[in-house]
């Protein structure tokens, strides 16, 4: 069977439309939970849709009494809520979002969506299975967070300078180079170049690169190189990405390239040092601050002093990190497989 969403839930409204006192609860906005409030708009298990901004069209389930801002649309279809939530995931609300400066989705658009459904028993079976998968995804995310916390704790413990470590300027440990300044093109070519956005969680994100028509070979990034964000908003100054494999990527603008000298430092170890909270805070304290962005030039970066242990100690520390990171990568891979399974089921269950 098929019907418009407004036939199931005629009143799709924004959060400001209903307020009642209910003690302190979570306050939802367009980006998720944005704080706490003493006014609860709705009870649990309602469908929340970001109405405006970069997250417009994204959804979540308010699974406890909550407050909701005007930036969020509320779908309260009672016993249908979870079914509607999963159906709209299959439908993909992003295709309804309009506007480039301030993306927007309206309640009127949601009301006209045609919902396909079966009998109550079938709907319950679908939502029960998908809820179980979502619970597994949530558990997997917690496992990943634990490994990330473990890596952070190990970093604070084993990368703390010792009196037996030698002190070097960064320019003694590595060559520091600027990127290619040629014009980028709007279409894909054989020459992908790094951009500020290419750095993501200390890794290379090949989905966020630029392209040039041609580029000298000396700009080719090699395994062991480190990209360093030296021109950015101050909170992103010092972000790095380690070139851990061959990406066929070239060094572009607004990032510095650090090429470690293996006779003094293992590339991976130098990257670990540069990722410590102590190092990042130092980068942000010495950068040149302007109204919209901050910067560190090559000379200033090269003068930064770093404590480095002997190569044998570096290797042992790198091995510790590698073993934990391998486990983390496995958990991330498993999470992606569960998400793929959920996407497959969404396609099959709402034909």
N, C-alpha and C positions, 0 to 999 in steps of 0.2 A: 504493500500500500504506500501511497504518497500523499503528503499534504504540506501546506506552507507552515513555517515555524509559528506564525502568528495564530494559527488554529490550535496549537498546543499551548503556547504561552503568549497571550495577546499583549501583555504589558512588559515591554523591554525598556527599562529606564536607566538613567544614570544614578550614581550613588546618592546625590544630594536630595533625591525625591522622597526618601523615607528615612526618618531618624527616630530612634527611641533609646532611652537610657538603659544601659545593660552592664555597667561595670567596665573595666579596662579590657579592651580586645584589640586584635590586630587591625590596622588601617591599611586597606588596599588602595593603590593608585595604579597608574598606567604601567609602572615598572615592577609591580608586585607589592610586597609588604613594604610600606614606606615609614611605618612608625606605629604608635599605639594611640588609642582614643578611648574616651569614656562613653562614647555613643555608638551603639551597634545598629547598623542599618538592616542587617539580614541575619537569618539563622544559618546553620551549616549546610554544606553540599549545594551551594548555588554556583552557577557558571559565571565567571567574571571575564569580560572581554575588554582589553585596552582600547579606548575609544579614539585617542589622539596621540600624536607624537611618533617617535621612531619605532615604538613597540605596538603601534596600532594594529589590531587584528589578532594579537597574541592572547591566549586564554589560560586560565587556571581554574581549579576548583577551590572555592572557599569552604574548607572542610571543618570550620568551627565558626561560631558567631563572630561577625566582623563588621568593621566600618568600611565604607566605600566612598571614594571621592568622586567628583563630577567627571574625572578623566576616565572613568570605568563604566561600562555598560553591564547590567545585571540581567541574567536570564534565570528566572525561578520557575521551573516547570515541574516542581514537586517530585513525584516518583520518576519522572522522565529525565531528571537533571543529568545523571551520569550518561545515559544513552545519548542525549543531545550533545553533551561534552565530547564524546568520542565521535559522534557523527560529524560534528563541525571540524574536528581534527582531520577526518577523512576529506571533508569538503574543502579545507584550506581557505580560511578567511582572508589571507593576504591578497587574494585575487580581487577582493572587493574594495581594498583600501585605495583611496584616491588622494591626490594632492602631493606635490613635491616638497614645498617649503614646510608645511605642517600636515603630514599624512593623517587621514581621518577615516573612520568608519562609523556609520550611523545605525541607530536602532531600526529605522525603516528598512535599511538594507538587510538586516538580519531577519526581520519579519517575513521577507519575501523568499527566503531560502526554502527550497522544497526538500522536505525530510522524508526519506524512505524508511519504512519500519515494518516489523512483523508483529506477531502476537506478543502478549506480555511475557510469556515464558521464554520466547526467543530473545526478546530485548534483555531480559535478566541474565540469560546465559552469556550474551555478548559482553555486557558490562562487567559481569563477574570475572570473565577471562581477562579482559583488558585491564581491569583493576589489579588483578594478580600480577600482570606483567609490569604495570606502573609501580607496584610495591617492590618488585624485584629491581627495577631501574633505580628507585630511590635508595634501596639497600646498596646497590652497586656504586652509586655516587658517594655514599658514606664511606665505603671501602676505599675508594679513590682518594677522598679527602684525608683519610687516616694515613695513607701512604705519602701523600703530599706533606702532611704535618710531620711525619717521620723524617722525610728528607730534610725539611726545614730544621728539625731538632738536631739531626746529624751534622748539618752545615754549621749550626751555632757551636757545636761541641768540637768537631775535629778541624774546622778551618780557623779556629781562634789562634792568633799568632803566638809562637813560643819563643823563648829566649834563644833557642838553637836554630831558629829560622833566620835566613839572611834577608837583608833589606835591599830592594832594587827600585829604581825608577821604572815605570812602565815602558818608557822608550828604550830601556836596556833589555827588557824581556821580549819586546816585540816591535815590529815595524808598524807604524800607524799611517794609513793612507786615506785620502778622500776619494769619493766615487766619481763616476762618469757624469759629466754635466750636460751631455747632449740632449736634444729634444726627444721626448717620448712620443710614440704614435698611439692612435686609438684602437688599433687592431693588433691581433697576435702576429708575432714574427718568430724567427728562429732565435731571437736574442731577448730573453727575459731578464729584467733588471730589478734589483731590490728597491723597495720604497720603505718609508717609515712603517707602513702597515704590514710589511712583510715579517716584521718581528712579532711573534705571538707566543707568549708563555715560554720565552727563551728558545724557541724553535723557529725554523723557516716555514712560513705558510705560503706555498706556491699558488694558492688561490688568490693571493693579494699582491701580485707583482705587476710591474709595468713592462712595456716593450719598446725597443728601439729598432731602427732600420738596420743599423750596423754599429759595431763597437770594437775597439782594439782588444786583442787577446789578453793583455796584461790585467784587464778588469775581471777576468774569469775568477769566480770564487772557488777555492780548493777546500778539501776536507781539512778541518782543523782551524780554519779561519773563524774569526768572531766579528759579528756585526754589532756596532755600538750606536745607540740613539743619542746623538749629540746636539740636535736641533729639534726641539719639541716643547710641548707644555711641560712645566717644571716637574709634574708628578711622573712623567714618562722619561725624563732625562736619566740615562744610565741603563735603560732597558737593553738587553743583549739577546742575540741568537747565535747558537753554535752550529756551524756547518758540519753536521755529523755524517753526511754521506754526499755522494755526487748528485747535485741538483740541476746541473747545466744552467746555472744562474750567474749573472754578472753583477758587479758592484755598482749600484746607482747612487742617486743624490740623497743628501740629508742623513746619511749614515756613514760612520767611519768604519774602516776595515782594520782590524787588529790581526797581525800575522805573527803568532808566537815563534820564538827561537827555541827549537827542541833541545838544544844543548843546555839551556837554562831552565826551561819550564815545559811540562807536558801541556799541549793545547787545552785539553779537557780540564786540567787542573786550574789553568789560568781563568777559564770561563767560570768555574765554580767560585773562585775568589771574587771575580767581578760581579757575581750574582748575590753575594752576601748582603744582608741589610746594612751592615756597616759601610761597605763600599758604595752602595747606592745612595745612602744618606750623605756620604762625603761628596759624591758627584753633584748632588743637588745643592749642597752648601757652597760649592765653589763656582757653580755655573754663573754666567752672565744673565741676569734676569731683565726681561723687557715686559711690555704690557701684555702681549699675547703669547709670547713664547720665551724659552730660555735656551742657552747654548753653551757648549764647551768647545774651544778650539783645540787643534791637534797639539799645540805646544803645551797648553795647560794640562791636557790629559796625559801627555807623555811625562810630565813632572810628578805625577802622583806616585807616592811611595807605597810599595806592596811588600809584605813579608812572605818569603817563599822558602819551603823546606828543601832538603836534598831530593834528587830525582827518585830515589828508592822510596822515600816517604810519600812523595806525590803519587807514585804508582799505586801504593797500598791504599791511599785515600780514594783514588779514582776507582779502584776495584770495589770498595765498599759502596760507593754511590751507584756504580754500574749494576751491582746485584739487586739493590732496592729498586732502581729505575726499571730494570727488566721486569720485575714483578708488577710495578705500576703500569707499565706498557701493556702487559697481559690483561690486567684488569680493565684498562681503557678499551682494549680490543674486544673484550667480552661484553662491555657495555654497548659498544657499537653494534655487535651482533644481536643483542637483545632489542635494541632500537630498530634494527632492520626487520627483525621478526615482528615487532609491533606494527611497523609500517605495512608489512605484507598482509597481516591480519586485517588492518583497517581497509585495505583495498578489497580483500575478499569478502568481508562481512557486510559491507555496505554497497554491494553491486546494485 
